[in-house]
Amino acid sequence: MAADETSGAGAPAEDSRAPVEPFFLDRPRLGDLLLRKGLITADQLAAALVESRERGELLGRVLIELGYVFEDELARVLAEQLKLPYVNLEVVGVDRQVARLLPPTEGRRAAAIPVASIGDRIRVAFADPGDDTAQAIVRRYIPLIELAVGELSDIESAWRRLEQSASS
């Protein structure tokens, strides 16, 4: 059956090999949001996209490295894009008991940290909540999570503080 044909029931034929789309792919693109908010220019976006493709790095990381956006601006826009809460770890802090659910080495590897218990779920701040590998790492230890966006530097600092206080 050709790709544009329909099945006998009149519905498009489904390709069982088609990848499952992550929940956030129908959202506006990050670069477009940053541009609309006036945080970057069209020239900066174009340059960062080229650099991102050449280096195989995420656009957001490239934008920060190039000095086009601040980390907190990027995290807030990413949270808006994904319709997730933004967590400023420097302001709200981290519940130490909850953070202990995830080994620090795994938390650093996933660029994530559990921050609070919300009902039957654990809110986990991710630098990149769209990273399926990071989510899989965290879900090995905490099956019921609520995604949130946090700044990478804040996540790393929180892990350092937790490890220092544990060794004291």
C-alpha positions in Angstrom: 0.0 0.0 0.0 1.4 3.4 -0.9 2.2 5.9 1.8 -0.7 8.2 0.8 -3.3 5.5 0.6 -5.8 4.7 3.3 -6.7 1.4 4.8 -10.1 -0.3 3.9 -11.7 1.5 6.9 -11.0 4.9 5.3 -8.4 5.8 7.9 -4.8 6.4 7.0 -2.7 3.3 7.3 -0.5 3.3 10.4 3.2 2.6 10.1 4.1 0.6 13.2 7.7 1.6 12.6 7.0 5.3 13.0 8.7 6.7 16.1 6.6 7.9 19.0 6.8 11.7 19.2 7.8 13.2 22.5 5.1 15.2 24.2 6.7 18.6 23.5 7.3 18.4 19.7 4.1 20.4 19.0 5.4 23.3 21.0 6.9 26.5 19.5 10.6 26.2 18.8 13.0 27.5 21.5 14.8 29.8 19.1 11.5 31.3 17.9 10.4 32.0 21.4 13.7 33.6 22.3 13.5 35.7 19.2 9.8 36.8 19.8 10.7 37.8 23.4 13.5 40.0 22.1 16.2 38.0 24.0 18.2 37.3 20.8 18.3 38.7 17.3 17.7 36.8 14.1 21.4 37.0 13.2 22.3 35.5 16.7 19.8 32.7 16.2 21.1 31.9 12.7 24.7 31.8 14.0 23.8 29.7 17.0 21.9 27.2 14.9 24.9 26.7 12.6 27.2 26.3 15.5 24.8 23.9 17.2 24.6 21.7 14.1 28.4 21.8 13.6 29.2 20.8 17.2 26.2 18.5 17.7 25.2 20.5 20.8 21.9 21.7 22.0 20.9 25.1 20.8 20.4 26.4 24.3 23.9 25.5 25.4 25.4 27.1 22.4 23.4 30.3 23.0 24.7 30.5 26.5 28.3 29.8 25.5 28.1 32.5 22.8 26.9 34.9 25.4 23.6 35.5 23.6 21.4 34.6 26.6 21.7 34.1 30.3 21.1 30.7 31.8 18.1 31.8 33.8 16.5 33.4 30.7 17.0 30.2 28.7 15.6 28.0 31.6 12.5 30.2 31.9 11.8 30.2 28.2 12.4 26.4 28.0 9.9 26.0 30.8 7.4 28.1 28.9 8.0 26.2 25.7 7.4 22.8 27.4 4.6 24.1 29.6 6.6 22.9 32.7 7.3 24.7 36.0 10.5 26.6 36.3 12.3 26.0 39.6 14.9 28.5 40.8 16.9 26.3 43.2 18.7 29.2 44.7 15.3 30.6 45.9 13.3 27.4 46.7 16.1 25.1 47.7 16.1 21.3 47.7 14.5 18.9 50.2 17.5 16.9 51.3 15.4 13.8 52.0 13.9 13.9 48.5 17.3 14.5 46.9 18.7 11.4 48.5 16.3 9.3 46.4 18.8 9.8 43.5 22.5 9.0 43.8 24.5 12.2 43.2 26.6 10.6 40.4 23.4 9.7 38.5 21.9 13.1 39.2 24.9 14.8 37.7 24.9 12.5 34.8 21.2 13.3 34.1 21.7 17.0 34.9 18.7 16.7 37.3 17.9 16.9 41.0 14.9 15.8 43.0 13.7 18.9 44.8 10.3 18.3 46.5 7.5 15.8 47.1 4.3 16.8 45.3 1.5 14.4 46.3 2.5 11.0 45.1 5.2 12.3 42.8 8.6 13.8 43.2 9.3 17.0 41.4 12.7 16.8 39.6 14.4 19.8 38.1 16.1 19.0 34.8 18.5 21.2 32.9 16.9 19.6 29.8 13.6 17.9 30.5 13.4 16.8 26.9 16.4 14.5 27.3 15.0 11.0 27.3 18.2 9.5 28.6 18.2 11.8 31.6 14.6 11.0 32.3 15.4 7.2 32.1 18.3 7.6 34.5 16.1 9.4 37.1 13.1 7.0 36.6 15.3 4.0 37.5 15.3 5.4 41.1 12.1 7.5 41.1 9.4 6.1 39.0 6.8 8.8 39.6 8.3 12.1 38.7 6.9 15.6 37.9 9.2 17.3 35.4 10.4 20.8 36.1 13.1 23.0 34.5 16.1 24.2 36.5 19.4 25.9 35.6 22.3 23.5 35.0 24.7 25.6 37.2 22.1 25.6 40.0 21.6 21.8 39.8 25.4 21.2 39.9 25.7 23.7 42.9 22.9 21.9 44.7 24.6 18.5 44.3 27.9 20.0 45.6 26.2 21.5 48.7 24.4 18.2 49.4 27.6 16.2 49.2 29.5 18.7 51.4 26.8 18.7 54.1 26.7 14.8 54.0 30.5 14.6 54.5 30.4 17.1 57.4 
